[in-house]
Every structure is written in C-alpha cells, then in structure tokens.
Amino acid sequence: MHRVLGIILAGGEGSRLNILSEKRAKPAMPFGGKYRIIDFTLSNCVNSGIYNIQVMTQYRPRSLDDHIGAGDPWDLNRLYTGVELLQPARGYEGGLGGWYRGTADAIYQNIQYVREKPCSDVLVLSGDHIYKMNYAKMVDLHRKKQADLTVAVIPVPLKEASRFGIMQTNAEGQIIDFEEKPKHPKSNLASMGIYVFDKETLLQELREDAHKEGSSHDFGKDIIPKLVREQKRIFTYHFEGYWRDVGTIQSYWEANMDLLAPAPELNLHDQSWVIHTRSEEKPPVRLVGQNAAIRESLVSNGSVVRGKVENSVLSPGVVVEEGAVVKHSIIMNNTQIGKNCVVDHAILDKHIVVHPNSRIGYGDDMTSNYLYPSHLNTGITIVGKNAHIPEGITIGRNCRIGTDVQHADFQGKTLIASGQTIGV
C-alpha cells in the first residue's frame, strides 16, 4: 500500500491477565498454539500491502523483540522498508525518556521517526487484538473521504459498550459524538482502536496534546474527542468479521476455545490470508500408545501425547504423559503434564512441570480468587511460568499459582482450595 506507515502500539502491561503477562508484554502472549497475539496485527499489515511498520514497545520488551527480530517471518527484512522496534528515549523531539503516558504519548515520544517517513497516512494499531482485517480497504475509504481521521468500528452488545470508546455518526458516517468508556453509552458502535490519520493532522495533534495540562495523552480520552469538538473530518470504517479484545483471562481463554469450533469464525487455514509467525524448529506431533487420544483440539509441533487431550490448545513441545487428561485448557510451550494428572479449565504458562497424580482445576466450588477477584472469577485456574506442581496435589477453581513456584511453596499441602493463591 503506497505511502502508508503502520504503527503498532505494543507496550501494554496487560495487568488483567495477571501472571500470564508478568514476564512478557501482552502482545507477546502465545495464542492458538503456535502464534503470538501480535502476529495477527503484523500479518494483517503485510497481507494488506503495508511493509513500513513501527512497533512501539515498553513493558518487558525482550520476548517481543526476540519474536519479531528483523521481521523475516513477515517478509519485513527489507532494505528501505520493514519493521522498526522503538522504545522510550531521550535526546530528540518528543523524547522524554520516561514511561509512555498514554497511547498518544507513545507515538509522540517517537515522533521524529514518524515525521521522517515518506508517507501521507499513518495507520495506528493495537498489538493485542485477535482478528483478520484488510487495512487497505480502510485506507481507501479514508482517502476517498479526504478525512483527517478514520476510526474502525464494530457493533457490540449494549451491556458491554461501557468497555469501549462509543460514538454516534450522521448519515454520511461522520462522527458527531465520541465518549471513551461511558457509564451510560448512547449507542453500541464501538471503536476497535484502529485509526487512519492524515499524517500532518496526527503530528499537529500529538504536539498540542503533549504540552496540554491535565491531558492523559490518550487517543480515546483526549485526541479523538478534541477532533470531534472541532468538527474535523472524522469518519467511521465499519468492520464485519471476527474481532476479540483478549485483555482478560476469560476473554483470552474464550478466544482460544473459539478456534476449536467445527467451522471457526477465525479460520487459521485460510491460505488467502495467512497468519505468519516465527516458528520453533520441532519435530511433528507424536501420539503414543493405544490409550492416547486427541479430540477437538489444536496440538502444536513437538508435542508428545500419551494421555488424552480434549477441547484444548497445546503450544509446541508440550508433553502429556500416560493416563493424564487435559480438557478445556490452554497449555503453553514445553510444559510437562505427568502421569495420571487431570488439568481442567486451566491456563498453564511455559516450562511448567506438573508431577504425577495431580489435579488442576478441580471441583464445583467456584469461589472467586481472594486476592484477585476481578481477574479470576469464572472457574479458570492459572499457573505461572516455570512453576513446579508437587505430586498428588489437588488445586481447585479460580486459583493462582505464581511464576517460579517450587515444591516448598506449597508447604506440604495436598489441597489448594478454590480461590487460593500460591506464590506472589
């Protein structure tokens, strides 16, 4: 796509994902077995013909930096275009050198890199949503309308509208009212956090906002409402298709489970719109023994299944030993499920060892987590990276087992009741 710069905001901490984002930025979270969340936005860019991309990172960027690298899996390792990874820095316009103060400030702190790009339009994207979208169609509409800003929108259930930026439009699709996460939404037309700006409009608004006292330096809270008040040419682009914000444990789990439907809305086998990723070099999946079975699941390369896997998503290198059952769960890279274990409605991070005869996600007690009731209240138990689960232990629902916990952290307990937390 000619003269378009894509900017992916990928610095978010993802605090509602709790320990799952404790050691990585949210866009670096594994998804769908072999992918990372940011793969969808990056792939949408290249599939739309956009090869000039900047990724704004901040919180725990190493995992994301290692994954993207020079951009080879997305054909972004190019001489004059490609992908740049940018962090807060000092020494030039916008370079405050501190933590990004908001979504708009993330771009302002890297404004010199935006300014020097030979583009007429800037596509601003979030790196933590799951969807497929042809951005070229949105840019075409933006140019046809000669808009200052175009916002991608999708209708949401009215009861959920308070989680989004909500807008009203006139008959021509021009935005006449915008509220960020209103308590009493006037419509259900929600911003997807996808914007196409006229480049000069964006640069001007960023500079004005950066020095505005009381601003939260956010597109939804500050920039867009200001442009609406000034009656600038702001239009909507209506998106039809699968789109999920996976910012909570429940929504992340649900989006992974959506992939297991007989005909999923998000078709990862669509060769006309491939989701590219950096793959690990591992051997094919092995199903070992007469009692081994895989049903309605995604099992990634390098995994070895000697037990049963049902309605679950397994990342590369997972081992499920004989007699073990994994169901309705997400198991990340190189985790080992020991003999005769049961894992049910749980999310297990990378490099976890579950020793034999243990149960994770047990019983009908749905007590919310006592320390994190807003994060863990739907029955899903989470286990942090590098944890070791002792042999013969039973762990209930809505439990939080911290990163790097060892046998001693369980203090000899054989039952961790629903809602309990082990490790900080």
Secondary structure, DSSP 8 states (H G I E B T S, - for coil): -TTEEEEEE-----GGGGGGGSSS-GGGSEETTTEETHHHHHHHHHHTT--EEEEE--SS-HHHHHHHTT-GGGT-B-SSSEEEEE---BSSTT-B-S---SHHHHHHTTHHHHHTS--SEEEEEESSEEE---HHHHHHHHHHTT-SEEEEEEE--GGGGGGSEEEEE-TTSBEEEEEES-SS-S--EEEEEEEEEEHHHHHHHHHHHHT-TT----IIIIIHHHHHHTT--EEEEE--S-EEE--SHHHHHHHHHHTTSSS-SS-TT-TTS------------EE-STT-EEES-EE-TT-EESSEEES-EE-TT-EE-TT-EEES-EE-TT-EE-TT-EEESEEE-TT-EE-TT-EES-SS-----SS-TTTS-SS-EEE-TT-EE-TT-EE-SS-EE-TT--GGGGTT-SEE-TT-EE--
